[in-house]
Amino acid sequence: MSFVGGCLCGAIRYRADAPIVDSGYCHCRTCRRASGAPVVVWFSVKAEQLTLLTGTPRRFHSSANGMRDFCANCGAQLFFRGEHADLVDVTTASLDDPNQIAPDYHIWRAGKVSWFETADALPRHDDGGPDWKA
């Protein structure tokens, strides 16, 4: 199974091939600032499972441990590459059909905005979750 998506203006198109590693809401300040939204939902795939079909994203080093790829034309945030170079996080909302991948958890809830809450019973973590290492 493949998941296809792209940026708002259509300059960048990608395909992510299954299986996905995980999927979750991120409430961290950096994701909020990069997206302009109160939360971002990501899914992760192994780097070799992500194929650019058209265009070349621009890269921004958003922290000492992370790089974000976005469209230089429309500004849509598409990918995050962190400490684990073998994985790429993909913004679920950039999929042609975001309903294909539902989130499984919430991370970085300690920094969430107070007026935003989701109506789900997914596990909530104040940090990066059970697999996160400080």
NORURZI-V167186 format. One record per residue. N is the residue number from 1. RES is the residue in one small letter. OMEGA is omega as a letter, one per 40 degrees, with the letter a starting at -180 (999 if undefined). Layout:
n=N res=RES omega=OMEGA
n=N res=RES omega=OMEGA
This chain:
n=1 res=m omega=i
n=2 res=s omega=i
n=3 res=f omega=a
n=4 res=v omega=i
n=5 res=g omega=a
n=6 res=g omega=a
n=7 res=c omega=a
n=8 res=l omega=a
n=9 res=c omega=i
n=10 res=g omega=a
n=11 res=a omega=a
n=12 res=i omega=i
n=13 res=r omega=a
n=14 res=y omega=i
n=15 res=r omega=i
n=16 res=a omega=a
n=17 res=d omega=i
n=18 res=a omega=e
n=19 res=p omega=i
n=20 res=i omega=a
n=21 res=v omega=i
n=22 res=d omega=a
n=23 res=s omega=a
n=24 res=g omega=i
n=25 res=y omega=i
n=26 res=c omega=a
n=27 res=h omega=a
n=28 res=c omega=a
n=29 res=r omega=a
n=30 res=t omega=i
n=31 res=c omega=i
n=32 res=r omega=a
n=33 res=r omega=a
n=34 res=a omega=a
n=35 res=s omega=a
n=36 res=g omega=a
n=37 res=a omega=a
n=38 res=p omega=a
n=39 res=v omega=i
n=40 res=v omega=i
n=41 res=v omega=a
n=42 res=w omega=i
n=43 res=f omega=a
n=44 res=s omega=i
n=45 res=v omega=i
n=46 res=k omega=a
n=47 res=a omega=a
n=48 res=e omega=i
n=49 res=q omega=a
n=50 res=l omega=a
n=51 res=t omega=i
n=52 res=l omega=i
n=53 res=l omega=i
n=54 res=t omega=i
n=55 res=g omega=i
n=56 res=t omega=i
n=57 res=p omega=i
n=58 res=r omega=a
n=59 res=r omega=i
n=60 res=f omega=i
n=61 res=h omega=a
n=62 res=s omega=i
n=63 res=s omega=i
n=64 res=a omega=a
n=65 res=n omega=a
n=66 res=g omega=i
n=67 res=m omega=i
n=68 res=r omega=i
n=69 res=d omega=a
n=70 res=f omega=i
n=71 res=c omega=i
n=72 res=a omega=i
n=73 res=n omega=a
n=74 res=c omega=i
n=75 res=g omega=a
n=76 res=a omega=i
n=77 res=q omega=a
n=78 res=l omega=a
n=79 res=f omega=i
n=80 res=f omega=i
n=81 res=r omega=a
n=82 res=g omega=a
n=83 res=e omega=a
n=84 res=h omega=a
n=85 res=a omega=a
n=86 res=d omega=i
n=87 res=l omega=i
n=88 res=v omega=i
n=89 res=d omega=a
n=90 res=v omega=i
n=91 res=t omega=a
n=92 res=t omega=a
n=93 res=a omega=i
n=94 res=s omega=i
n=95 res=l omega=i
n=96 res=d omega=i
n=97 res=d omega=a
n=98 res=p omega=i
n=99 res=n omega=a
n=100 res=q omega=a
n=101 res=i omega=i
n=102 res=a omega=i
n=103 res=p omega=a
n=104 res=d omega=a
n=105 res=y omega=i
n=106 res=h omega=i
n=107 res=i omega=i
n=108 res=w omega=i
n=109 res=r omega=i
n=110 res=a omega=a
n=111 res=g omega=a
n=112 res=k omega=i
n=113 res=v omega=a
n=114 res=s omega=a
n=115 res=w omega=a
n=116 res=f omega=i
n=117 res=e omega=i
n=118 res=t omega=a
n=119 res=a omega=i
n=120 res=d omega=a
n=121 res=a omega=a
n=122 res=l omega=i
n=123 res=p omega=a
n=124 res=r omega=a
n=125 res=h omega=i
n=126 res=d omega=i
n=127 res=d omega=a
n=128 res=g omega=i
n=129 res=g omega=a
n=130 res=p omega=a
n=131 res=d omega=a
n=132 res=w omega=i
n=133 res=k omega=a
n=134 res=a omega=999
